[in-house]
Amino acid sequence: MTKEEVEVQVREIIVDKFQVAAEKVKADAKLDADLGADSLDLVDLMMLLEDKFNLTISDEDAEKIKTVSDVVDYIVEKNAA
């Protein structure tokens, strides 16, 4: 899966989960400040991403994921490993 394919899928998940307009989901958008996610939303998002991309996101890694591009980069990195 290419980085672009991952990015498209991540954006779709975020738009659906956080009920935000697609144009707000930019690479540098912060999940909490810009997209309005609270801690429960972030936990739900990590679980959705784990299911969708068949990976495990540790709590330590999840704490480092702050922006949309962080999500995409993390998934691409894990799928490459």
C-alpha positions in Angstrom: 0.0 0.0 0.0 1.4 3.4 -1.0 1.7 6.4 1.3 -1.0 8.1 -0.8 -3.4 5.2 -0.4 -2.8 5.1 3.4 -3.4 8.9 3.5 -6.7 8.7 1.6 -7.9 5.9 4.0 -6.8 7.7 7.1 -8.5 10.9 6.0 -11.7 9.0 5.4 -11.6 7.4 8.8 -10.9 10.8 10.5 -13.7 12.6 8.6 -16.1 9.8 9.6 -15.0 9.4 13.2 -14.7 13.1 14.1 -17.5 14.3 11.9 -15.4 17.1 10.4 -15.3 18.5 6.9 -12.8 16.7 4.6 -11.0 20.0 3.8 -10.1 20.4 7.5 -8.2 17.1 7.5 -4.9 18.4 6.3 -1.5 16.7 6.9 -0.5 19.2 9.6 -3.9 19.3 11.3 -3.6 18.5 15.0 -6.0 15.7 16.0 -7.1 17.4 19.2 -6.7 21.2 18.6 -7.7 21.4 15.0 -10.1 18.4 14.6 -11.7 18.5 18.0 -10.7 15.0 19.2 -10.8 14.3 22.9 -8.9 11.5 24.6 -11.7 9.0 24.1 -11.9 9.9 20.4 -8.2 9.3 20.1 -8.4 5.9 21.7 -11.3 5.0 19.3 -9.3 6.3 16.4 -6.3 4.1 17.3 -8.5 1.1 17.6 -10.1 1.8 14.2 -6.6 2.2 12.6 -5.5 -1.0 14.2 -8.4 -2.9 12.7 -8.2 -1.2 9.3 -4.4 -1.6 8.8 -4.0 -4.8 10.8 -1.4 -3.5 13.2 -1.0 -2.8 16.9 -0.4 0.7 18.2 1.2 0.8 21.6 0.0 3.4 24.1 3.5 4.9 24.0 3.3 5.3 20.2 -0.2 6.6 20.4 0.9 9.4 22.7 3.4 10.5 20.0 0.7 10.7 17.2 -0.4 14.3 17.2 -1.2 15.2 13.6 -2.8 13.6 10.5 0.7 13.2 8.9 1.9 11.5 12.2 -0.9 8.9 11.7 0.0 8.3 8.0 3.8 8.1 8.6 3.3 5.7 11.5 1.1 3.4 9.5 3.5 3.5 6.5 6.4 2.8 8.7 4.7 -0.1 10.5 3.5 -1.7 7.2 7.0 -1.5 5.8 8.5 -3.3 8.8 
